[in-house]
């Protein structure tokens, strides 16, 4: 009885630990956003239209994070200085 109870407890613990892995495996394909390029394209469309050595004053977080990522991480348009207006006040 004690061995059966111990084995049952271990099986339940194993099942509980495996549940998140099973859920991850089942839902990964519909949750994977690695090929989504919306924000990249958005930032590039803004940066590409600006003249050389521009000062770009940004007021929206979506623009700020997209543009800063493209400039700092991808090295796109380092000649443009982008300033977040809400961080200035």
C-alpha positions in Angstrom: 0.0 0.0 0.0 2.8 2.4 0.9 4.7 1.5 -2.3 1.6 1.9 -4.4 0.9 5.3 -2.8 4.5 6.4 -3.4 4.3 5.3 -7.0 1.0 7.0 -7.6 2.3 10.2 -6.1 5.4 10.1 -8.4 3.2 9.4 -11.5 0.9 12.4 -10.6 3.9 14.6 -10.1 5.3 13.5 -13.4 2.0 14.2 -15.2 1.8 17.6 -13.7 5.3 18.5 -14.8 4.7 17.2 -18.3 1.5 19.2 -18.8 3.2 22.5 -19.6 5.5 20.8 -22.1 2.6 19.1 -23.8 0.7 22.5 -24.0 3.8 24.2 -25.4 4.3 21.5 -28.1 0.6 21.7 -29.1 0.5 25.5 -29.4 3.9 26.5 -30.5 3.1 26.5 -34.2 0.2 29.0 -33.8 2.1 31.2 -31.3 5.4 31.4 -33.2 5.9 35.0 -34.2 9.5 34.7 -35.4 8.6 35.4 -39.0 6.5 38.5 -38.3 8.1 41.6 -39.8 5.4 44.2 -39.2 7.3 46.4 -36.8 10.5 46.0 -38.8 8.8 47.1 -42.0 7.0 49.9 -40.1 10.3 51.3 -38.8 12.1 51.0 -42.1 9.3 52.8 -43.9 9.7 55.7 -41.5 13.5 55.8 -41.5 13.7 55.5 -45.3 11.7 58.6 -45.8 13.8 60.9 -43.6 16.6 63.1 -45.1 20.2 62.5 -44.1 21.2 63.6 -40.6 17.7 64.3 -39.5 16.4 64.8 -36.0 13.3 62.7 -35.6 11.1 63.6 -32.6 8.9 60.6 -31.7 5.8 60.7 -29.5 4.6 57.1 -29.7 6.1 54.1 -28.0 5.5 51.8 -31.0 7.6 54.1 -33.2 10.2 54.6 -30.5 10.9 50.9 -29.8 10.7 49.9 -33.5 13.1 52.7 -34.6 15.5 52.3 -31.8 15.8 48.6 -32.4 16.5 49.1 -36.0 19.1 51.8 -35.4 20.9 50.2 -32.4 20.6 46.5 -33.2 20.4 46.4 -36.9 22.6 49.4 -37.7 19.9 51.0 -39.9 20.3 54.8 -40.5 22.7 55.7 -37.8 22.8 59.3 -39.2 19.3 59.9 -37.8 19.0 61.1 -34.2 15.7 59.9 -32.7 14.4 61.6 -29.6 11.4 60.4 -27.6 9.3 63.4 -26.8 7.6 61.8 -23.7 11.1 61.2 -22.2 12.0 64.8 -22.5 9.3 66.1 -20.1 
